[in-house]
Every structure is written in structure tokens, then in C-alpha cells.
Amino acid sequence: MPNNYKLLKKLLIWRYKHISERQFVYVLSVLVGFLAGVGTFILKDLTFLIEALLEGKFIKQYHYSLYFIFPIIGLILVFSIKKFIIKKEIGHGISTTLHAISRRNGIIKRYKIITSLITAPITVGFGGSAGLQGPAVSTGAALGSNVAQLFHMNAKTRMLLIGCATAGAMSSMFQAPIAAIIFAVEIFSLDLAFASLVPLLLASVSAVITSYFFTGTDVLFGFKLVDVFQVEDIPFYIFLAFLTGVASVYFSKMYFAITTFFERFESPFKRLVIGGFAIGIMLYLIPPLYGEGYGLINNLLNGNTALALKDIPYNIDFNNAYLVVLMLLIIAIFKAIAMTTTFAAGGVGGIFIPTIFMGAALGNATSKIINQLGFSVSESNFTLIGMTGLMAGVLHAPLTAIFLIAEITGGYELFVPLMLVAAISFAFTKYFVSNSIYTVELAKKGQLITHNKDKNVLMLMRIDALIETNFKIIQPEMTFGEMLKKAVAKSKRNIFPVLDADKNFLGIVLLDDIRPMMFDQSQYNETYVSNFMKSAPAIIFDDDSVEMVMKKFKESDAWNLPVVKEGVYLGFISKSKLLTAYRNKLIEVTH
């Protein structure tokens, strides 16, 4: 280890002498893209390996029965790995990454590089109804953060490299480098300036080349656009847009409701038991919900409805379009429930692919209904547009939805309906669900990174770094004379916090308020601190954001505000120190 440290030190010294900061960021972005590509490849291949092992000849004889058992086994394995090996919380991919950016200056623990690589393939490979994109982003983001930490990059560069890793994971997963860049910008609110655009491009290209090296040109969605856009279909696309908007609201609300329900159970094992049996029953009754569901999506895109629904253990007349539509709608409705239950039971995965899955089923069902009414629309095009609408609504990422579908299918001729449906679905969902599943918790706490630089700077500042403690503490039962002798005479500050015996904050005494009394010795023994202390608005540690602190300073017109945690005094924050810290952080973030 000491030799490795010496080697790294020599490399850093050489770098400072010969390579500029910008050039080195370019090099690191290529490295991060490559690592994200490798991580995504490992994630996908481990999942496919587990799925292949569970599709053996003996197992196929008991196929549908085991659809109930496999997900429970997978959840038990993930629970055991978390509890006895990792012994730390893993979190859900993109949400965890957003939290690391907003609250930890882009610092992600090293163990998170491998946690999703192990647990996500087990969850999904054993049939958990989740996706791999979130875990791929989580792994890539951890790699990007740790590469930045290894080479002592500043907070701004760390966040940029996390964005590069995210673009790399997306690019490698879907072999869609342009959509990957848009995804990183849209989800992580990165600045699309030259300084960040070039590293994102390099990372995305590096990752997709890595993907080509390992998997060739095989893609997750084996479909190329055949049917062109027809202007007369616009009313039907508008109809689909509103349907996907409604479905997006349903998806989000169902996610929040099921998550809230499972949070009532404090025991992770109890959540595992309840969720495991629930997901097992759903997969047994509706087998297409098993795993990610790429098979169903590809079959619907290629017009093979019978093949898409082949696992359903019921006798279905595939010539009866309304019966097929009913099955597709049931699959779409229960996908959100199955996915959220998988997470709530302790599984590790992402929401990206389930969103696409639900959109594909809904879009295909809609086209079948329209065609049964005597019109003629392309089922494959409606399947694609349905995927776009759900992504735009559920993920609050309309640009990503448009470019991803266009790029992975060569469907650039569908740009008009893609944009139309994405815009309507996003606007409709945004009206009812103000934040996406990724961002809702951070938004509630005022910790969400946005494109508003001022808010971002305030959010990236930490309250604990602003607290000053060099104040003389006084008690309410002190006489005025004691206070002057023990506090005022020994303090360089003009404010004194009043605390009780348990250090609970009671109020303050200002030097300006007592100055007229200081030379009146008759007051020394007859007047107590409790007689002239006054209340003051306090900053609540862990609850108030720096933006809220700024607001309290403005409303109170104070120069110092006390900080308390559960009523206990911690110190003061001064307006001058806050403004200085804001300026320094602004320089750090924008240069």
C-alpha cells in the first residue's frame, strides 16, 4: 500500500507539471466511461447468466410453479447479503446518486461500486420485477466519484465525473450515446456548457465502444422503424399522450402508496416476507411480469403478440383483440405494483425498464383498440410512442424519452409524435405529481439539484460548517452582576445564549439591550437574566436548509441566529459568515 501511494503521488506531481486541469478531466472522463461500460456489461451478463441457469431443462417442467418461488429465493439471498456481508444500506440507484451530489459534494463510498453489481442481478435474475438501469447508474456513479477522489479532484469535477459515469452507464446499456448525454443533463441538472459537454461526449463514446467490444452490435431492443409517421394519426397520438399521462400519474402514485405502506413495518425481514409472497403471487398469476421484460417489449415491437403473451397460463384466443387488449392492460397495471413491491421487499433494481415495459404494453393495447374501431395505425409505432410517454411522465425526462426511443430504434422519422406525446404526457403528469420518483424525497427536504444556480449553491452548503461556538453561555437564574463578570467581561461577542441546565435553548441577551444598565450597580443583585432575555428565531439543525436560513435572516433582520437540534443549543450562524461561505461556494461551483 505505501508503494502504491508513492506511485500515485509521483503520478499526481507529473500530472500537475505536464497536463492542464481541463486535459486531465478529459482523460478521466474517458476512463470513467470505460469503467461504467465494464460495470454495465458485468451487471447485464450476471443477470442473463442467472436467468439462463433458472431456465434449465428440469426447471422448465415446473416453470409456472417456480415463478412463485424464484423471486422469494432471490429476495432472501439479497437480504442475507445486505445483512451479513455488506452490513450497510444500498439504496436505489439514481435517487442515491442524486443524494450524494446534493448532500455529500459528490462523495460516494467505495463499497457502493460492488453492492449493486451483486444484488441487482440476483434480484432481477430470480424474477424480481425491476430493471438494471438504476443499478448500472449507481455502480457507474460510485466509480466516477472514487476516480475523482483518487486523483484529488474538487467537488465540481467530482459531480461532473458522476454525470460522465451516468452517461456511460446509459450509453453502454442501450448503445445510445446521444440519449445518454441528455439523460445525464436532464436527471442530474448538469450545465450543458463546453466545459461539461466534451467530458460527457468522451465518456459516452468510451462506454458505447466498450459495449461494442464485449457484446458486438447486439442491442436490447432488436427493432428498426418500418412504418412512417402519418399526419392523419396525430389525433390518435394525442389520445395516447393523455393515456400515458394518466398511466404515469398512476405509476407514481402507486409507487408512493406501496412504499409508504411497507414503511410501517420496521423489520426488514417482515417486509421481505410480506413483499416476497405478494410478488410471488403476482408473478405466478401474470408471468410476463417476471424479470425486466425485454422479451415482451421486443415481441410487441415486432408484432408477435402471441409470443409476447406465451407465458400466460390461460387459454387465450389471440384472434380476439379485446381479450388480448385486456391482458396487456392487466400487465401494464400490475407492472407498477410488482416493481414497487420488489423494492419494498428489499430487492435492488431500477424503475427505468419497468417504465418502458408498461409504456410498451399500454401503447400496443391502444393501437389494437383503435384498429378494432375501423381505423388503421401502426402497432409498432404506438408501442414505441407509449414507451416515450411513460418515460417522459414517470421519470420527468421528456428529452431523454424522445432521443432514447429515436436512437435505439432508428425512429427519427417519428420525431413529431415523439415530441408531441412526450410534451403532453410530461405536462399532464407534472400537474399532478410535481416531482419524479427519483427526486421526490430530496425535493421535500429542499435538497434537489436543479438548473437554478443560486438554489444549487445554497443547497450544496452545509449548515454544520457555518456554526460558530465562541459565545459565552448564561443561565436564566444568573444575576445581572454575575452575567457581567462571567460572560460580558470575557466575551468578544455582543450576543449571549441563555440555556437551562440541560443545555436547552431559552433565548438570547443582546449587549445593546443591557448597555444602559451596565453602570447601574443597584441592578447587579436585584435583576436576573430571566428579566431581560428575549426570544429569537432559531435555525433547526437537520430540518432547515441554507435557503431557509437565508430567509430567516431576511425576516428577522438579525446578524446572528441560534442553531438548535431537538431544542438543544449548538451555536450561532452569523450573516457575515453565511454570505462569505456563499460567495466561496459560488466561485467553486461556477469556475
Secondary structure, 3 states (H helix, E strand, C coil): CHHHHHHHHHHHHHHHHHCCHHHHHHHHHHHHHHHHHHHHHHHHHHHHHHHHHCCCHHHHCCHHHHHHHHHHHHHHHHHHHHHHHHCCCCCCHHHHHHHHHHHCCCCCCCCHHHHHHHHHHHHHHCCCCCECHHHHHHHHHHHHHHHHHHCCCCHHHHHHHHHHHHHHHHHHHHCCHHHHHHHHHHHHCCCCCHHHHHHHHHHHHHHHHHHHHHHCCCCCCCCCCCCCCCHHHHHHHHHHHHHHHHHHHHHHHHHHHHHHHHHCCCCHHHHHHHHHHHHHHHHHHCHHHCCCCHHHHHHHHCCCHHHHCCCCCCCCCCCCHHHHHHHHHHHHHHHHHHHHHHHHCCCCCECHHHHHHHHHHHHHHHHHHHHHCCCCCCHHHHHHHHHHHHHHHHCCCHHHHHHHHHHHHCCHHHHHHHHHHHHHHHHHHHHHCCCCCCCHHHHHCCCCCCCCHHHHHHHHCCHHHCCECCCCCECCCCEHHHHHHHCHHHCCCCEEEEECCCCEEEEEEEHHHHHHHCCCHHHCCCCEHHHHCECCCCEECCCCCHHHHHHHHHHHCCCEEEEEECCEEEEEEEHHHHHHHHHHHHHHHHC
